[in-house]
Amino acid sequence: MPKVLIAPMTLATVEGAYRQVLRDAGFELVFPAKGRQLVEDELLAALDGIDASLAGSEPYTARVFDAHPRLRVVARVGVGYDAVDVPAATAHGVVVATTPGANHDSVAEHTFALLLGLSRDLVPQHLGVKAGGWPRGATLPLRGAALGIAGLGRIGKAVAYRGEAFGMKLLAYDPFPDHAFAEAYGVTFLPFERLLAESDFLSLHLPFTAETRHVINRRTLALMKPTAFLVNTARGALVCEADLLEALRAGRLAGAGLDVFEQEPPGKNPLFELDNVLMTPHAAGTDIKSRDDMALSAAQAIVALSRGEWPAEKIVNPEVRPAFRRPGAAAQS
């Protein structure tokens, strides 16, 4: 019987539809012993005898693929795949799949939770009242403010929908602009540096690539208004945290909402010491509905591949197809 590793800790206690889909297809489900995100050595051990992985954000490195020739599919429960060495996966004949369209609304809602938390001083007010105070004061409105959306893909568009409902001025940058969407929702496209300069709230929704690494840095932060807020629900490495810390401490930026970090979990981080930073643990894309939808979509990708089907819309490395062998083939041969 082929085995699938269910790696995300958020799924360990969830009896979702994804389990039945995998079991009906003849897979045995294996859960890690650790109740947290696996590091590389732990993943190496957890993948022994595994044919496919329902993957979280654990690191699928060249070392991992070298050690596990039986592994045929890494199906990410999400849309990002920067934790997977895709060239190494391809070299080993491993399909890398994602779950497009399953969590964009969750990320957009979380983005607005951070925007509102920052603009309304929710955490300081909560803590002040809890401590016996009554810290009333004027807060910032979202209506009329310029919302800059860096990356107008599925998630960026979902943020734009909500920004329109809040009465915000919508600005965006995208290397492949969707002008029809922009016209329908009143979005103005700008070059990236102008977007930074004109935004009251800048929300990052760019993919992580070599080109976008530290796209928010000392130079680009200096282009932003000192009254502006930065929100990152995309990938931690888009932001140079040392430069962001410097800008926040110096008052060159009003605040930041961070769901993602350069290192996850971030350990002891000097950003924790600042009162104008609102943080969550890479949770934007995993409300109950999106978690279940992503897990089901990833499971369906594994099952389809095991049956010789090719769910092209989910596959990151289609060039692997000539070398691909179905999950379980190693066990059956």
N, C-alpha and C positions, 0 to 999 in steps of 0.2 A: 504494500500500500504506500503510495507516495505521501510525503509529509510536507506540510506548510508551516513555517514559523510565523506566529502572530506576534510581531515585535512591539507594536505601540503599547505602552503601559495603559493608555486610555481605553483599550479594548479588553484588558485582562478579565474584567468582571462583567463584560457586556454580552448578553445572550442575543446578539443581533442576527438579522437575516443572513449576513455574510457567513456565519458558521454553518447554517443549513445548506447554503449554496455549495460550500466547499465539501461538506460531508456527503451530500447527494452525488457529488462528482467523484467520490471515492478517496478523498484526501483525509489524512489524519492530522488533526490540529495539535501543534506544539506551542506551549507558552514558556517564555523565559522565566527562570527562577527569580530574577531581579525585578523588583517592582518599580523600576525607573528606566530611563533611557540607557541603552547599552553602550559602553565604550568598546573600542575595537577588539581588545582581547576577549571581552565577554561575548561579543558577537561571533568571534571565531569559534568559541566553544559552543554557542547556541546553535550554530548552523551545521553541526555534525549530523549527517544523515538526512539533511533537508533538501527538498527538490525545488521549493519555491518559497519566497518570503513576502508576506504582507508587511511592508516596511514602514517604519516611522522615520525618525531623523538620525538613526544610528549610522555610523560610517561604513559604507561599502567601498572599501579601498582595494587597490590592486592586490595587496597582501591577502585580503579576505577572499577575493576571487581565485587567487593562486591556490589557496588552501582548500577550496571547496568546488572541485570540478563537477560535482553532482548538481549544484545549484543551477537552475535553468531560468528562473524568473525572479526579478525584484520588482514588485508592484507597490509603488509608493501610495500610502494613504494621504494624498495631498497632490498639489500641482508642482511643487518645487522638487528638484532632484540634485541640488548642489552637494548633498551628502553622499552621492553615488559617483564613483569614478566611471563615467560612461564609456570612455575609450577602453578601459580595462575590462568592463563588462562585455563590450562588443568583441574584444579579442578572445574572450573565453566563451563566446556564443550565448551570452546571457541577455535576455530581453529585459529592458528597463521600461516600465509602464508607469503612468500617472493617472490621476482621476480628474480630468478637466471638467469644469462646470459644476462641481459638487459642493464647493465651499465658498464661492465668491460672495454670496449674501452674508454669510457668517462673518467673513473678514470685514466687509463693509460696515456691518452693524457694530463690530468691535472698534473699528476706526472711529466711528461717531461716539462710542462710549468714551474713548480717550479724548476726542475733541471736546466733548461736553465736560468731562472731568477736569480738563485743563482750563477751559474758558470760564467755568462756574466755580472754580476753586473747591471742588467737592471734597477732596480728602482733607485739606486744612480745615474746612468748615465742619466736617464730620468729627475730626479729632478735637476741634475746639469745643464743640457742643458736648461731646463725650467727657471732656475734662472739666465740664462745669461752666464753660464760658458761653458767650453769645456773640461770635465773631461775624456780625453782619457787615456787609460792605457791598459796593457796586461791583458787579462782575461783567464779563465781556459777552456780548451777544454774538451768535453765529450769523443771524440775519444781516445781510449787507456786507459781511466780511468776504474777502477774496480767498476762496479755497483753491489752492494749487495742487493739481493731481499729476504726479510724475509717474507716467505709465498708464495709458488709458486702454488697457485690455479688459478682460472680463471683470476683474476686481475693481479697477479704476472706474469703469462705467457704472458698476453698482454703487460706488461711492458718489459718483456724479448724480445719480438718481436721487440719492438721499440729500445731497447738497442742494439740489434744486428745491426739494421739499422744505428745507430750512431757509430758503430765500437767500442763499449765498451766491456770490458772483463766481462763476465756474471758469477756471483757467486750467490749461493742461499742456503737458509736453508728452509726445510719443514719437518715436522714430518712424512709425508707420501710421500716420494719423487717419482716423476714420472720420472723414469730413461729413458724411451723412448723419452719423450719430451726433457730432458736434452741432450741426445745424438744428437737429431735432430738439436738443436739450440746452441750447444756448451756451455751448462751451467754446471758449476762445483758445485756440492753439498758440503757444508762444515758444520761442527757443528756450532751452533749459535755463540759461542764466537769467533771462528776463522773467521766467516763471518764479525763480527764487526771489528776485528783487520785488515782485509785485504781490506775492502771496502773504496773507495774514496767517493762514494755516497751510503748511506744506505737508502733503501726505504722500508717502513713497509707496509705489506699486510697480517698481521696475524689477525685472528678473536679475538674478545675480550672475554676472559674467566677469571675465577678466577686465572688460571695459568699464563695468559699473562698480567694481570694487572701490570703496572709499570715494564714491562720487560726491558724498557729503564730507567735506574736509575743511581745513582752515580757510582756504581760498574761497570755496563756494559758500561757506557759512557767512563770510564777510559780506557777501552780496545780499543777504537776507536782512529784513527790517529788524531792528532790536526789539520791536514789539511782537515779532512773529513767533509762532510755535511750529515745531517739527514733530510729525507723527510717523513712526516706522512700524508697519505691520507686515513688511515684505521679508527682507533678509538682513540680519545684523551687519554683515560685512559691507552693506551699502554705505554705512556710516563709520567714519573714523572716530571711535569713542573718545580718544584722547583729545582730539580737536573739538568735539562737541562739549566735552567737560570744560575745556578752556573757555569756549564761547559762553557757556551758561554761567560759569563763575564770574566772568568779566562783565556780565550784563549785556552781551552783544546778541543775545537771544532770550526771549521771554520764558521759554520752557520747552519741554519735550515729552512726548508720550511714546514709550518704547515697549513693544511686544516681543522684539527680537534683539539678540545681542551677538557681538562678534564671537564670543565663546558661550556655549550653552551646555549646562547651566553656567551662569556668569561668575559664580564664586563670589569672593569679596571684590566689590567694584566701587570705585570712588563716586560714581554717579548716584549710588544709594544714599549718599550724604546730603544730596541737594533736595530742597523742598519744592523746587519747580520741575521735578521729573516724576512722571506717573508711569509705573511699570507693571507689566503682566508677563506671565511665563510662557511665551510663544503659544498663546491660547486663542488667538483671533479666529483661526479656521476650524475650531473644534467645539461648536455648540452641539447639542445632542443630535439635531437633525443632520448637520453636515458631517459629523463623526460617523453616523450610521450610513449615510449616503456614500461617503468616501470608502468606508470599509467594504460595503457591498459592491461598489464599482471596481475596487481593486480585486476582490474575490472573483468577480465575473470575468475580469481580464485573465486571471490565472486559469480559471476553468476553460475559457475559450481557447487559450493557447494549448491547454492539455488535450483539447479535442481536435487540434490541427487548424483551428480558426485563427484569424489575424485581425484583432481589433485595432486597426491602423490609427484611429483617432487618439488612442491612449499610448501609443508606443513612441518612445523618445528616440530610439536607435534602430530605425527600420533597416539599415544596412546589415544588421545581424541576421536577417532572415535566412540567407543561404546556409549559415552554420548552425542554425537553431535546431535543437532537439527538444521534443515535448517533455514537460515535467513528468517525472516517473519513468522516463525511458531508460535512465541509468539503472533503476532498480529492476526493470523488467528484462533488461538485456543480459 
